[in-house]
Structure formats: structure tokens, C-alpha cells
């Protein structure tokens, strides 16, 4: 059986927590920030945990796990 390939974007964008959840960076923080208010920028600081519905899909893209 051949090895399965990992989607290279998943390696760069997601990290696995100790409990098996997936952390990801928040979207909408790269450019055009002047049009967003301060509350939007503050609330999207740092990382968030991926929803349970999307976690199964992303884990399928990384068949041998994430670091």
C-alpha cells in the first residue's frame, strides 16, 4: 500500500493540541485593517480552536498526524 500524502497547507496552518483539538490562526488580520474597528482586531488576536465539525476534515488531510 503506498503512503498517503499530507496536504502541505495543513502542515503550515494547523497545530494539534494535547487533547486532540486543532489550533489555527484567525483569518482577516493581514491587510485592510483600517476598515475594521478595534473590537474586531482585539477579538481576532492570537489563535482559536477549530470547530468539531471541521476537525475531522482537516485530520483527514494529515493522515499521519500533525506536530
Buried (B, 14 or more C-beta within 10 A) or exposed (E): EEEEEBEEEBEEBBEBEEEEEBBBEEEEEEEEEEEEEEEEEEEBEEEBEBEEEEBEEBBEBBEEEBE
